[in-house]
Amino acid sequence: MSTLSPDTQVALLLTGEFGGRAAGGLPPLTLPEYNQVAKTLVLLGKRPGDLLASVPEEWNELMEFEALHSERLSYLLGRGLAMAEAMNKWMNRGIKVIGRSDSAYPTKYNDRLKNARPPVLYAVGNTQILEHTGFAMVGSRVTTSAILDWSAALAKERVAAGEAIISGGAKGVDLAAIMGALESG
């Protein structure tokens, strides 16, 4: 966890899923909810990482949405152990976590997506390719072997053309695309 900036730690604590919710647990923030938190922090002259110390006393008065009151934020921010366990597992698998305030966060996302950009990205491999042109590949989870072969071949072709393959990684077409890209280097 020491590799994460305080801002990214807070973004991950507030928006991350760490292997399911405990009984009575509160849901992570959605993108619009996280953006509202960020907007309120700006009004207070604070950064997300400042929430690691405490939620400001005036928070509930400034917050428009009851769903974002300090009790929910405190609960989500208190998931440090679950986040550390998840980070350990992800790091062992080569998964990197990049927060939108980190220098490694793609400038294209900031420029094009503005407030629709995800607070946290999960990446494997060379993250500098996120600044390059990409080719998104998604499709059916259950399909024919011919379609899976075609998906892998198309991914290899796009990688050879210098594009990054962007896919969710679900079984089927998504996984075939990722495997094709990995086979290409």
DONUBA-735347 format. One record per atom (N, C-alpha, C): y, z, x; residue number from 0; atom name. Coordinates in nm, 4 decimals, padded with zeros to 6 digits. Each point is the difference from the previous one (the first is absolute). Layout:
N
ATOM         Y         Z         X  num  atomo
ATOM         Y         Z         X  NUM     CA
...
//
This chain:
185
ATOM         Y         Z         X  num  atomo
ATOM  -00.1186   00.0000   00.0813    0      N
ATOM   00.1186   00.0000  -00.0813    0     CA
ATOM   00.1256   00.0000   00.0861    0      C
ATOM  -00.0100   00.0424   00.1246    1      N
ATOM   00.1163   00.0076   00.0866    1     CA
ATOM   00.0601  -00.1374   00.0265    1      C
ATOM  -00.0727  -00.1080  -00.0279    2      N
ATOM   00.0538  -00.1332   00.0225    2     CA
ATOM   00.0911  -00.0443  -00.1134    2      C
ATOM   00.0030   00.0731  -00.1092    3      N
ATOM   00.0846  -00.0358  -00.1131    3     CA
ATOM   00.1358   00.0680   00.0124    3      C
ATOM   00.1057  -00.0748  -00.0302    4      N
ATOM   00.1329   00.0608  -00.0044    4     CA
ATOM   00.0055   00.0950  -00.1195    4      C
ATOM   00.0914   00.0957   00.0016    5      N
ATOM   00.0132   00.0893  -00.1158    5     CA
ATOM   00.0258  -00.0769  -00.1302    5      C
ATOM   00.0820  -00.1055   00.0051    6      N
ATOM   00.0260  -00.0796  -00.1210    6     CA
ATOM  -00.1278  -00.0633  -00.0523    6      C
ATOM  -00.0832  -00.0521   00.0906    7      N
ATOM  -00.1253  -00.0638  -00.0417    7     CA
ATOM  -00.0989   00.1043  -00.0503    7      C
ATOM  -00.0029   00.1173   00.0618    8      N
ATOM  -00.0862   00.1070  -00.0510    8     CA
ATOM   00.0341   00.0312  -00.1448    8      C
ATOM   00.1291   00.0121  -00.0307    9      N
ATOM   00.0416   00.0315  -00.1368    9     CA
ATOM  -00.0337  -00.1156  -00.0934    9      C
ATOM   00.0256  -00.1231   00.0419   10      N
ATOM  -00.0333  -00.1150  -00.0850   10     CA
ATOM  -00.1489  -00.0011  -00.0315   10      C
ATOM  -00.0824   00.0278   00.0989   11      N
ATOM  -00.1445   00.0011  -00.0198   11     CA
ATOM  -00.0424   00.1165  -00.0892   11      C
ATOM   00.0567   00.1176   00.0226   12      N
ATOM  -00.0330   00.1149  -00.0848   12     CA
ATOM   00.0385  -00.0243  -00.1456   12      C
ATOM   00.1133  -00.0636  -00.0216   13      N
ATOM   00.0485  -00.0198  -00.1372   13     CA
ATOM  -00.0682  -00.1153  -00.0719   13      C
ATOM  -00.0459  -00.1013   00.0735   14      N
ATOM  -00.0536  -00.1193  -00.0665   14     CA
ATOM  -00.1477  -00.0255   00.0273   14      C
ATOM  -00.0582   00.0712   00.0969   15      N
ATOM  -00.1367  -00.0290   00.0430   15     CA
ATOM  -00.1072   00.0557  -00.0905   15      C
ATOM  -00.1129  -00.0680   00.0017   16      N
ATOM  -00.1234   00.0464  -00.0652   16     CA
ATOM  -00.0915   00.0469   00.1117   16      C
ATOM  -00.0483   00.1216  -00.0117   17      N
ATOM  -00.0845   00.0564   00.1047   17     CA
ATOM  -00.1371   00.0355  -00.0538   17      C
ATOM  -00.0705  -00.0975  -00.0533   18      N
ATOM  -00.1375   00.0229  -00.0432   18     CA
ATOM  -00.0143   00.0683  -00.1339   18      C
ATOM   00.0890  -00.0259  -00.0916   19      N
ATOM  -00.0134   00.0550  -00.1344   19     CA
ATOM   00.0865   00.1220  -00.0212   19      C
ATOM   00.0219   00.0301  -00.1245   20      N
ATOM   00.0872   00.1097  -00.0393   20     CA
ATOM  -00.0824   00.1205  -00.0410   20      C
ATOM   00.0385   00.1153   00.0472   21      N
ATOM  -00.0665   00.1240  -00.0405   21     CA
ATOM   00.0311   00.0269  -00.1470   21      C
ATOM  -00.0845   00.0756  -00.0641   22      N
ATOM   00.0227   00.0357  -00.1398   22     CA
ATOM   00.1385   00.0618  -00.0142   22      C
ATOM   00.0767  -00.0514  -00.0929   23      N
ATOM   00.1348   00.0512  -00.0213   23     CA
ATOM   00.1009  -00.0517   00.0997   23      C
ATOM  -00.0421  -00.0855   00.0921   24      N
ATOM   00.0911  -00.0546   00.0994   24     CA
ATOM   00.0981  -00.0976  -00.0620   24      C
ATOM   00.1139  -00.0139   00.0625   25      N
ATOM   00.1041  -00.0892  -00.0494   25     CA
ATOM  -00.0119  -00.1359   00.0689   25      C
ATOM   00.0364  -00.1065  -00.0695   26      N
ATOM  -00.0150  -00.1338   00.0584   26     CA
ATOM   00.1049  -00.0278   00.1075   26      C
ATOM  -00.0362  -00.0829   00.0983   27      N
ATOM   00.0988  -00.0435   00.0996   27     CA
ATOM   00.1121  -00.0775  -00.0693   27      C
ATOM   00.1108  -00.0134   00.0685   28      N
ATOM   00.1141  -00.0714  -00.0552   28     CA
ATOM  -00.0263  -00.1498  -00.0053   28      C
ATOM   00.0522  -00.0636  -00.1025   29      N
ATOM   00.0006  -00.1450  -00.0087   29     CA
ATOM   00.1159  -00.0519   00.0848   29      C
ATOM   00.0072  -00.1303   00.0193   30      N
ATOM   00.1098  -00.0579   00.0773   30     CA
ATOM   00.1363   00.0326  -00.0623   30      C
ATOM   00.0192  -00.0197  -00.1318   31      N
ATOM   00.1310   00.0365  -00.0567   31     CA
ATOM   00.0317   00.1492   00.0159   31      C
ATOM  -00.0998   00.0846  -00.0106   32      N
ATOM   00.0234   00.1432   00.0185   32     CA
ATOM   00.0384   00.0310   00.1442   32      C
ATOM  -00.0698  -00.0616   00.0955   33      N
ATOM   00.0338   00.0227   00.1405   33     CA
ATOM   00.1420  -00.0487   00.0282   33      C
ATOM   00.0356  -00.1149  -00.0561   34      N
ATOM   00.1355  -00.0521   00.0199   34     CA
ATOM   00.1046   00.0953  -00.0572   34      C
ATOM  -00.0308   00.0648  -00.1118   35      N
ATOM   00.0923   00.0971  -00.0581   35     CA
ATOM   00.0155   00.1210   00.0928   35      C
ATOM  -00.1101   00.0428   00.0601   36      N
ATOM   00.0057   00.1100   00.0966   36     CA
ATOM   00.0884  -00.0407   00.1180   36      C
ATOM  -00.0208  -00.1210   00.0523   37      N
ATOM   00.0795  -00.0481   00.1138   37     CA
ATOM   00.1483  -00.0060  -00.0360   37      C
ATOM   00.0300  -00.0488  -00.1196   38      N
ATOM   00.1393  -00.0095  -00.0457   38     CA
ATOM   00.0632   00.1396  -00.0086   38      C
ATOM  -00.0736   00.0963  -00.0516   39      N
ATOM   00.0506   00.1367  -00.0116   39     CA
ATOM   00.0209   00.0617   00.1380   39      C
ATOM  -00.0904  -00.0288   00.0931   40      N
ATOM   00.0171   00.0508   00.1360   40     CA
ATOM   00.1277  -00.0549   00.0637   40      C
ATOM   00.0284  -00.1275  -00.0237   41      N
ATOM   00.1234  -00.0594   00.0523   41     CA
ATOM   00.1210   00.0738  -00.0573   41      C
ATOM  -00.0023   00.0302  -00.1308   42      N
ATOM   00.1107   00.0745  -00.0628   42     CA
ATOM   00.0198   00.1368   00.0652   42      C
ATOM  -00.1098   00.0594   00.0447   43      N
ATOM   00.0055   00.1316   00.0642   43     CA
ATOM   00.0272  -00.0079   00.1501   43      C
ATOM   00.0083  -00.1228   00.0538   44      N
ATOM   00.0215  -00.0160   00.1433   44     CA
ATOM  -00.1224   00.0384   00.0816   44      C
ATOM  -00.1177  -00.0203  -00.0578   45      N
ATOM  -00.1251   00.0380   00.0667   45     CA
ATOM  -00.0914  -00.1205   00.0153   45      C
ATOM  -00.1036   00.0196   00.0819   46      N
ATOM  -00.1034  -00.1014   00.0228   46     CA
ATOM  -00.1303   00.0525  -00.0596   46      C
ATOM  -00.0981  -00.0877  -00.0248   47      N
ATOM  -00.1280   00.0481  -00.0532   47     CA
ATOM  -00.0625   00.1103   00.0842   47      C
ATOM   00.0064  -00.0115   00.1315   48      N
ATOM  -00.0588   00.1002   00.0878   48     CA
ATOM   00.0565   00.1397  -00.0192   48      C
ATOM   00.1225   00.0089  -00.0532   49      N
ATOM   00.0600   00.1311  -00.0260   49     CA
ATOM  -00.0771   00.0778  -00.1059   49      C
ATOM  -00.0760  -00.0698  -00.0847   50      N
ATOM  -00.0779   00.0679  -00.1036   50     CA
ATOM  -00.1171   00.0786   00.0578   50      C
ATOM  -00.0356  -00.0242   00.1265   51      N
ATOM  -00.1075   00.0775   00.0616   51     CA
ATOM   00.0390   00.1469   00.0130   51      C
ATOM   00.1292   00.0269   00.0142   52      N
ATOM   00.0467   00.1385   00.0102   52     CA
ATOM   00.0056   00.0643  -00.1380   52      C
ATOM   00.0612  -00.0705  -00.0960   53      N
ATOM   00.0076   00.0518  -00.1371   53     CA
ATOM   00.0629  -00.1040  -00.0912   53      C
ATOM  -00.0266   00.0164  -00.1294   54      N
ATOM   00.0653  -00.0822  -00.1012   54     CA
ATOM   00.1338   00.0680  -00.0303   54      C
ATOM   00.1117  -00.0737   00.0093   55      N
ATOM   00.1308   00.0631  -00.0220   55     CA
ATOM   00.0084   00.0711  -00.1349   55      C
ATOM   00.0706   00.1133  -00.0024   56      N
ATOM   00.0124   00.0801  -00.1213   56     CA
ATOM   00.0604  -00.0785  -00.1157   56      C
ATOM   00.0950  -00.0869   00.0286   57      N
ATOM   00.0683  -00.0750  -00.1054   57     CA
ATOM  -00.0783  -00.1224  -00.0481   57      C
ATOM  -00.1222  -00.0162   00.0483   58      N
ATOM  -00.0804  -00.1184  -00.0293   58     CA
ATOM  -00.0144  -00.0262  -00.1499   58      C
ATOM  -00.0453   00.0978  -00.0758   59      N
ATOM  -00.0258  -00.0206  -00.1427   59     CA
ATOM   00.1266  -00.0383  -00.0763   59      C
ATOM   00.1144   00.0499   00.0427   60      N
ATOM   00.1259  -00.0338  -00.0663   60     CA
ATOM   00.0385  -00.1454   00.0243   60      C
ATOM  -00.0325  -00.0515   00.1172   61      N
ATOM   00.0349  -00.1383   00.0347   61     CA
ATOM  -00.1019  -00.1015  -00.0507   61      C
ATOM  -00.1218   00.0451  -00.0230   62      N
ATOM  -00.1080  -00.0913  -00.0343   62     CA
ATOM   00.0066  -00.0382  -00.1476   62      C
ATOM   00.0076  -00.1313  -00.0246   63      N
ATOM   00.0070  -00.0516  -00.1369   63     CA
ATOM  -00.1338   00.0133  -00.0723   63      C
ATOM  -00.1091  -00.0139   00.0721   64      N
ATOM  -00.1321  -00.0039  -00.0615   64     CA
ATOM  -00.0701   00.1342   00.0150   64      C
ATOM  -00.0393   00.0578  -00.1112   65      N
ATOM  -00.0690   00.1286   00.0041   65     CA
ATOM  -00.1292  -00.0090   00.0811   65      C
ATOM  -00.0630  -00.1184  -00.0011   66      N
ATOM  -00.1260  -00.0180   00.0734   66     CA
ATOM   00.0180   00.0179   00.1506   66      C
ATOM   00.1239  -00.0003   00.0476   67      N
ATOM   00.0256   00.0130   00.1438   67     CA
ATOM   00.0610   00.1351   00.0357   67      C
ATOM  -00.0153   00.0971  -00.0861   68      N
ATOM   00.0543   00.1322   00.0298   68     CA
ATOM  -00.0669   00.0602   00.1230   68      C
ATOM   00.0616   00.1008   00.0535   69      N
ATOM  -00.0409   00.0573   00.1285   69     CA
ATOM  -00.1443   00.0503   00.0008   69      C
ATOM  -00.0542   00.0408  -00.1153   70      N
ATOM  -00.1378   00.0493  -00.0030   70     CA
ATOM  -00.0974  -00.1112   00.0413   70      C
ATOM   00.0216  -00.1194  -00.0525   71      N
ATOM  -00.0884  -00.1123   00.0350   71     CA
ATOM   00.0160  -00.0365   00.1471   71      C
ATOM   00.1255  -00.0074   00.0467   72      N
ATOM   00.0218  -00.0340   00.1409   72     CA
ATOM  -00.0633   00.1038   00.0904   72      C
ATOM   00.0156   00.1275  -00.0333   73      N
ATOM  -00.0585   00.1057   00.0823   73     CA
ATOM  -00.1519  -00.0111   00.0040   73      C
ATOM  -00.0595  -00.0301  -00.1148   74      N
ATOM  -00.1464  -00.0182  -00.0038   74     CA
ATOM  -00.0409  -00.1148   00.0924   74      C
ATOM   00.0666  -00.1156  -00.0145   75      N
ATOM  -00.0360  -00.1177   00.0804   75     CA
ATOM   00.0256   00.0248   00.1487   75      C
ATOM   00.1108   00.0650   00.0314   76      N
ATOM   00.0314   00.0295   00.1404   76     CA
ATOM  -00.0958   00.1027   00.0592   76      C
ATOM  -00.0669   00.0765  -00.0844   77      N
ATOM  -00.0950   00.0999   00.0465   77     CA
ATOM  -00.1386  -00.0546   00.0295   77      C
ATOM  -00.0157  -00.1303  -00.0032   78      N
ATOM  -00.1306  -00.0617   00.0259   78     CA
ATOM  -00.0183  -00.0369   00.1472   78      C
ATOM   00.0631   00.0750   00.0886   79      N
ATOM  -00.0052  -00.0323   00.1428   79     CA
ATOM  -00.1399  -00.0043   00.0578   79      C
ATOM  -00.0857   00.0936  -00.0398   80      N
ATOM  -00.1370   00.0019   00.0521   80     CA
ATOM  -00.0754  -00.1245  -00.0459   80      C
ATOM   00.0129  -00.0350  -00.1274   81      N
ATOM  -00.0668  -00.1208  -00.0503   81     CA
ATOM   00.0514  -00.1241   00.0718   81      C
ATOM   00.1314  -00.0043   00.0270   82      N
ATOM   00.0565  -00.1138   00.0721   82     CA
ATOM  -00.0526  -00.0039   00.1433   82      C
ATOM  -00.0065   00.1142   00.0660   83      N
ATOM  -00.0492   00.0043   00.1379   83     CA
ATOM  -00.1450  -00.0466   00.0077   83      C
ATOM  -00.0820   00.0414  -00.0947   84      N
ATOM  -00.1401  -00.0442  -00.0031   84     CA
ATOM  -00.0081  -00.1505  -00.0226   84      C
ATOM   00.0806  -00.0516  -00.0930   85      N
ATOM   00.0013  -00.1444  -00.0253   85     CA
ATOM   00.0485  -00.0755   00.1234   85      C
ATOM   00.1068   00.0486   00.0637   86      N
ATOM   00.0529  -00.0658   00.1197   86     CA
ATOM  -00.1038  -00.0034   00.1107   86      C
ATOM  -00.0728   00.1088   00.0179   87      N
ATOM  -00.1036   00.0042   00.1021   87     CA
ATOM  -00.1054  -00.1068  -00.0265   87      C
ATOM  -00.0433  -00.0096  -00.1242   88      N
ATOM  -00.0996  -00.1010  -00.0367   88     CA
ATOM   00.0559  -00.1410   00.0206   88      C
ATOM   00.1244  -00.0216  -00.0441   89      N
ATOM   00.0595  -00.1327   00.0142   89     CA
ATOM   00.0197  -00.0369   00.1468   89      C
ATOM   00.0479   00.0941   00.0810   90      N
ATOM   00.0217  -00.0288   00.1418   90     CA
ATOM  -00.1313  -00.0324   00.0694   90      C
ATOM  -00.1073   00.0698  -00.0364   91      N
ATOM  -00.1311  -00.0288   00.0585   91     CA
ATOM  -00.0493  -00.1391  -00.0372   91      C
ATOM   00.0501  -00.0537  -00.1064   92      N
ATOM  -00.0373  -00.1346  -00.0447   92     CA
ATOM   00.1021  -00.1055   00.0414   92      C
ATOM   00.1003   00.0405   00.0751   93      N
ATOM   00.1007  -00.0942   00.0476   93     CA
ATOM   00.1085  -00.0329  -00.1010   93      C
ATOM   00.0108   00.0806  -00.1055   94      N
ATOM   00.1011  -00.0257  -00.1032   94     CA
ATOM   00.1292   00.0697   00.0400   94      C
ATOM   00.1083  -00.0760  -00.0019   95      N
ATOM   00.1322   00.0526   00.0325   95     CA
ATOM   00.0782   00.0206  -00.1293   95      C
ATOM   00.0857   00.1003  -00.0004   96      N
ATOM   00.0870   00.0273  -00.1130   96     CA
ATOM   00.1434  -00.0231   00.0469   96      C
ATOM   00.0736  -00.0841  -00.0737   97      N
ATOM   00.1373  -00.0346   00.0368   97     CA
ATOM   00.0898   00.0305  -00.1187   97      C
ATOM   00.0986   00.0851   00.0216   98      N
ATOM   00.0973   00.0327  -00.1039   98     CA
ATOM   00.1170  -00.0957   00.0042   98      C
ATOM   00.0677  -00.0125  -00.1135   99      N
ATOM   00.1071  -00.0995  -00.0047   99     CA
ATOM   00.1227   00.0374   00.0834   99      C
ATOM   00.0070   00.1206   00.0531  100      N
ATOM   00.1087   00.0330   00.0925  100     CA
ATOM  -00.0431  -00.0153   00.1460  100      C
ATOM  -00.1255  -00.0372   00.0233  101      N
ATOM  -00.0506  -00.0184   00.1366  101     CA
ATOM   00.0441  -00.1352   00.0561  101      C
ATOM   00.0195  -00.0057   00.1306  102      N
ATOM   00.0416  -00.1256   00.0635  102     CA
ATOM  -00.1071  -00.1084  -00.0137  102      C
ATOM  -00.1262   00.0388  -00.0162  103      N
ATOM  -00.1082  -00.0976  -00.0137  103     CA
ATOM  -00.0089  -00.0591  -00.1410  103      C
ATOM   00.0763   00.0545  -00.0949  104      N
ATOM  -00.0034  -00.0533  -00.1367  104     CA
ATOM   00.0605  -00.1400   00.0033  104      C
ATOM  -00.0668  -00.0978  -00.0595  105      N
ATOM   00.0459  -00.1391   00.0096  105     CA
ATOM   00.1398  -00.0207  -00.0583  105      C
ATOM   00.0868  -00.0588   00.0797  106      N
ATOM   00.1365  -00.0263  -00.0477  106     CA
ATOM  -00.0003  -00.0962  -00.1182  106      C
ATOM  -00.0988  -00.0885  -00.0051  107      N
ATOM  -00.0099  -00.0919  -00.1146  107     CA
ATOM  -00.0158   00.0768  -00.1306  107      C
ATOM  -00.0765   00.1073   00.0029  108      N
ATOM  -00.0188   00.0800  -00.1207  108     CA
ATOM   00.1322   00.0634  -00.0417  108      C
ATOM   00.0719   00.0547   00.0977  109      N
ATOM   00.1298   00.0607  -00.0301  109     CA
ATOM   00.0966  -00.1026  -00.0573  109      C
ATOM   00.0059  -00.1173   00.0639  110      N
ATOM   00.0954  -00.1026  -00.0405  110     CA
ATOM  -00.0328  -00.0613  -00.1355  110      C
ATOM  -00.1261  -00.0249  -00.0250  111      N
ATOM  -00.0389  -00.0718  -00.1215  111     CA
ATOM  -00.0321   00.0919  -00.1181  111      C
ATOM  -00.0655   00.1109   00.0270  112      N
ATOM  -00.0468   00.0852  -00.1092  112     CA
ATOM   00.0990   00.1092  -00.0390  112      C
ATOM   00.0890   00.0328   00.0910  113      N
ATOM   00.0990   00.1059  -00.0238  113     CA
ATOM  -00.0664   00.1264  -00.0560  113      C
ATOM   00.0380   00.0455  -00.1198  114      N
ATOM  -00.0574   00.1226  -00.0566  114     CA
ATOM  -00.1409  -00.0180  -00.0544  114      C
ATOM  -00.0503  -00.1218  -00.0020  115      N
ATOM  -00.1376  -00.0232  -00.0454  115     CA
ATOM  -00.0997   00.0096   00.1153  115      C
ATOM   00.0493   00.0250   00.1200  116      N
ATOM  -00.0910   00.0090   00.1149  116     CA
ATOM  -00.0775   00.1316  -00.0069  116      C
ATOM  -00.1267  -00.0043   00.0392  117      N
ATOM  -00.0808   00.1221  -00.0045  117     CA
ATOM   00.0525   00.1054   00.0970  117      C
ATOM  -00.0041   00.1277  -00.0393  118      N
ATOM   00.0438   00.1054   00.0921  118     CA
ATOM  -00.0888   00.0099   00.1233  118      C
ATOM  -00.1277  -00.0370  -00.0141  119      N
ATOM  -00.0966   00.0114   00.1096  119     CA
ATOM  -00.0870  -00.1253   00.0021  119      C
ATOM  -00.0255  -00.0513   00.1205  120      N
ATOM  -00.0946  -00.1103   00.0192  120     CA
ATOM  -00.1187   00.0532   00.0786  120      C
ATOM  -00.1171  -00.0536  -00.0303  121      N
ATOM  -00.1218   00.0309   00.0744  121     CA
ATOM  -00.0404  -00.1298   00.0686  121      C
ATOM  -00.0215   00.0053   00.1305  122      N
ATOM  -00.0276  -00.1218   00.0748  122     CA
ATOM  -00.1087   00.0230   00.1038  122      C
ATOM  -00.0709  -00.1084   00.0311  123      N
ATOM  -00.1004  -00.0008   00.1059  123     CA
ATOM   00.0354  -00.1156   00.0923  123      C
ATOM  -00.0067   00.0241   00.1284  124      N
ATOM   00.0232  -00.1080   00.0953  124     CA
ATOM   00.1449  -00.0080   00.0445  124      C
ATOM   00.0378  -00.1182   00.0415  125      N
ATOM   00.1324  -00.0260   00.0542  125     CA
ATOM   00.1030  -00.0028  -00.1138  125      C
ATOM   00.0799   00.1038  -00.0106  126      N
ATOM   00.0970   00.0065  -00.1098  126     CA
ATOM   00.1196  -00.0921   00.0209  126      C
ATOM   00.0167  -00.0556   00.1186  127      N
ATOM   00.1106  -00.0938   00.0225  127     CA
ATOM  -00.0172  -00.1279  -00.0813  127      C
ATOM  -00.1235  -00.0298  -00.0395  128      N
ATOM  -00.0200  -00.1214  -00.0799  128     CA
ATOM   00.0587   00.0151  -00.1405  128      C
ATOM   00.0344   00.1220  -00.0391  129      N
ATOM   00.0638   00.0194  -00.1301  129     CA
ATOM   00.1367  -00.0669  -00.0060  129      C
ATOM   00.0563  -00.0307   00.1158  130      N
ATOM   00.1285  -00.0704   00.0053  130     CA
ATOM  -00.0178  -00.1515  -00.0105  130      C
ATOM  -00.1238  -00.0462   00.0043  131      N
ATOM  -00.0278  -00.1431  -00.0040  131     CA
ATOM  -00.0324  -00.0441  -00.1427  131      C
ATOM  -00.0152  -00.1285  -00.0148  132      N
ATOM  -00.0397  -00.0560  -00.1286  132     CA
ATOM  -00.1403   00.0467  -00.0342  132      C
ATOM  -00.0223   00.0296  -00.1253  133      N
ATOM  -00.1305   00.0450  -00.0446  133     CA
ATOM  -00.0539  -00.0853  -00.1132  133      C
ATOM  -00.1284   00.0130  -00.0214  134      N
ATOM  -00.0689  -00.0730  -00.1052  134     CA
ATOM  -00.0827   00.1007  -00.0785  134      C
ATOM   00.0347   00.0198  -00.1258  135      N
ATOM  -00.0699   00.0982  -00.0830  135     CA
ATOM  -00.1258  -00.0624  -00.0598  135      C
ATOM  -00.1084   00.0756   00.0076  136      N
ATOM  -00.1270  -00.0461  -00.0562  136     CA
ATOM  -00.0626   00.1120  -00.0814  136      C
ATOM  -00.0089  -00.0214  -00.1292  137      N
ATOM  -00.0658   00.0934  -00.0897  137     CA
ATOM  -00.0823  -00.0798  -00.0992  137      C
ATOM  -00.1002   00.0634  -00.0569  138      N
ATOM  -00.0825  -00.0724  -00.0966  138     CA
ATOM  -00.1052   00.0894  -00.0602  138      C
ATOM  -00.0942  -00.0634  -00.0589  139      N
ATOM  -00.1047   00.0691  -00.0734  139     CA
ATOM  -00.0869   00.0846   00.0925  139      C
ATOM  -00.0444   00.1118  -00.0529  140      N
ATOM  -00.0928   00.0847   00.0749  140     CA
ATOM  -00.1426  -00.0524  -00.0111  140      C
ATOM  -00.0288  -00.0651  -00.1093  141      N
ATOM  -00.1340  -00.0554  -00.0217  141     CA
ATOM   00.0152  -00.1513  -00.0131  141      C
ATOM  -00.0554  -00.0723   00.0972  142      N
ATOM   00.0130  -00.1459   00.0001  142     CA
ATOM  -00.1179  -00.0614   00.0744  142      C
ATOM   00.0025  -00.1303   00.0167  143      N
ATOM  -00.1111  -00.0704   00.0644  143     CA
ATOM   00.0147   00.0034   00.1517  143      C
ATOM  -00.1097  -00.0238   00.0676  144      N
ATOM   00.0038  -00.0033   00.1463  144     CA
ATOM   00.0844  -00.1183   00.0485  144      C
ATOM   00.0055  -00.1078  -00.0758  145      N
ATOM   00.0823  -00.1153   00.0379  145     CA
ATOM   00.1482   00.0379   00.0018  145      C
ATOM   00.0435   00.0755  -00.0992  146      N
ATOM   00.1396   00.0446  -00.0048  146     CA
ATOM   00.0284   00.0971   00.1143  146      C
ATOM  -00.0942   00.0878   00.0297  147      N
ATOM   00.0194   00.0944   00.1106  147     CA
ATOM   00.0096  -00.0736   00.1327  147      C
ATOM  -00.0852  -00.0996   00.0203  148      N
ATOM   00.0045  -00.0808   00.1227  148     CA
ATOM   00.1332  -00.0742   00.0102  148      C
ATOM   00.0444  -00.0565  -00.1118  149      N
ATOM   00.1266  -00.0730  -00.0029  149     CA
ATOM   00.1156   00.0951   00.0319  149      C
ATOM  -00.0023   00.1214  -00.0545  150      N
ATOM   00.1058   00.0988   00.0246  150     CA
ATOM   00.0064   00.0362   00.1475  150      C
ATOM  -00.1156   00.0212   00.0613  151      N
ATOM  -00.0050   00.0329   00.1430  151     CA
ATOM   00.0519  -00.1172   00.0837  151      C
ATOM  -00.0394  -00.1207  -00.0361  152      N
ATOM   00.0446  -00.1190   00.0747  152     CA
ATOM   00.1512  -00.0193  -00.0132  152      C
ATOM   00.0526   00.0203  -00.1205  153      N
ATOM   00.1439  -00.0135  -00.0208  153     CA
ATOM   00.0763   00.1046   00.0815  153      C
ATOM  -00.0495   00.1212   00.0033  154      N
ATOM   00.0642   00.1053   00.0800  154     CA
ATOM   00.0010  -00.0382   00.1477  154      C
ATOM  -00.1121  -00.0523   00.0504  155      N
ATOM  -00.0065  -00.0430   00.1405  155     CA
ATOM   00.1029  -00.1092   00.0269  155      C
ATOM   00.0129  -00.0927  -00.0933  156      N
ATOM   00.0967  -00.1102   00.0142  156     CA
ATOM   00.1433   00.0532   00.0051  156      C
ATOM   00.0323   00.0935  -00.0857  157      N
ATOM   00.1359   00.0545  -00.0050  157     CA
ATOM   00.0308   00.0816   00.1258  157      C
ATOM  -00.0988   00.0754   00.0507  158      N
ATOM   00.0190   00.0758   00.1238  158     CA
ATOM   00.0235  -00.0962   00.1162  158      C
ATOM  -00.0754  -00.1088   00.0039  159      N
ATOM   00.0183  -00.1005   00.1053  159     CA
ATOM   00.1397  -00.0613  -00.0066  159      C
ATOM   00.0595  -00.0027  -00.1207  160      N
ATOM   00.1353  -00.0531  -00.0171  160     CA
ATOM   00.1071   00.1053   00.0304  160      C
ATOM  -00.0430   00.1196   00.0427  161      N
ATOM   00.0938   00.1043   00.0388  161     CA
ATOM   00.0435   00.0929  -00.1115  161      C
ATOM  -00.0697  -00.0022  -00.1109  162      N
ATOM   00.0361   00.0863  -00.1120  162     CA
ATOM  -00.0894   00.1240  -00.0050  162      C
ATOM   00.0572   00.1090  -00.0457  163      N
ATOM  -00.0766   00.1226  -00.0227  163     CA
ATOM  -00.0631  -00.0087  -00.1383  163      C
ATOM  -00.1220   00.0482  -00.0121  164      N
ATOM  -00.0668   00.0049  -00.1304  164     CA
ATOM   00.0324   00.1341  -00.0641  164      C
ATOM   00.0464  -00.0061  -00.1233  165      N
ATOM   00.0368   00.1193  -00.0754  165     CA
ATOM  -00.0956   00.0090  -00.1176  165      C
ATOM  -00.0733   00.1095  -00.0071  166      N
ATOM  -00.0997   00.0156  -00.1052  166     CA
ATOM  -00.0227   00.1469  -00.0277  166      C
ATOM  -00.0439   00.0287  -00.1216  167      N
ATOM  -00.0256   00.1375  -00.0386  167     CA
ATOM  -00.1266   00.0579   00.0583  167      C
ATOM  -00.0927  -00.0827   00.0383  168      N
ATOM  -00.1217   00.0467   00.0635  168     CA
ATOM  -00.1135   00.0357  -00.0945  168      C
ATOM   00.0152  -00.0299  -00.1289  169      N
ATOM  -00.1089   00.0282  -00.0938  169     CA
ATOM  -00.1170  -00.0922   00.0308  169      C
ATOM  -00.1177   00.0390  -00.0465  170      N
ATOM  -00.1165  -00.0860   00.0232  170     CA
ATOM   00.0238  -00.1350  -00.0677  170      C
ATOM  -00.0714  -00.0988   00.0425  171      N
ATOM   00.0155  -00.1338  -00.0557  171     CA
ATOM   00.0943  -00.0843   00.0835  171      C
ATOM   00.0886  -00.0723  -00.0663  172      N
ATOM   00.0908  -00.0932   00.0669  172     CA
ATOM   00.0895   00.0726   00.1006  172      C
ATOM   00.0532   00.1155  -00.0364  173      N
ATOM   00.0884   00.0742   00.0910  173     CA
ATOM  -00.0711   00.0302   00.1322  173      C
ATOM  -00.1195   00.0529  -00.0086  174      N
ATOM  -00.0755   00.0367   00.1195  174     CA
ATOM  -00.0391  -00.1242   00.0801  174      C
ATOM  -00.0381  -00.1077  -00.0680  175      N
ATOM  -00.0347  -00.1248   00.0694  175     CA
ATOM   00.1199  -00.0518   00.0794  175      C
ATOM   00.1187   00.0099  -00.0592  176      N
ATOM   00.1207  -00.0447   00.0685  176     CA
ATOM   00.0264   00.0844   00.1247  176      C
ATOM  -00.0144   00.1300  -00.0138  177      N
ATOM   00.0231   00.0892   00.1144  177     CA
ATOM  -00.1019  -00.0271   00.1102  177      C
ATOM  -00.1257  -00.0152  -00.0384  178      N
ATOM  -00.1041  -00.0247   00.1005  178     CA
ATOM   00.0240  -00.1342   00.0697  178      C
ATOM   00.0419  -00.1005  -00.0758  179      N
ATOM   00.0308  -00.1298   00.0604  179     CA
ATOM   00.1147   00.0115   00.0991  179      C
ATOM   00.1021   00.0765  -00.0367  180      N
ATOM   00.1148   00.0198   00.0890  180     CA
ATOM  -00.0419   00.0734   00.1260  180      C
ATOM  -00.0810   00.1039  -00.0146  181      N
ATOM  -00.0450   00.0771   00.1161  181     CA
ATOM  -00.0862  -00.0842   00.0936  181      C
ATOM  -00.0826  -00.0865  -00.0568  182      N
ATOM  -00.0838  -00.0882   00.0827  182     CA
ATOM   00.0852  -00.0971   00.0802  182      C
ATOM   00.1200  -00.0307  -00.0496  183      N
ATOM   00.0890  -00.0923   00.0702  183     CA
ATOM   00.0783   00.0663   00.1101  183      C
ATOM  -00.0005   00.1307   00.0017  184      N
ATOM   00.0749   00.0719   00.1025  184     CA
ATOM   00.1207   00.0585  -00.0591  184      C
//
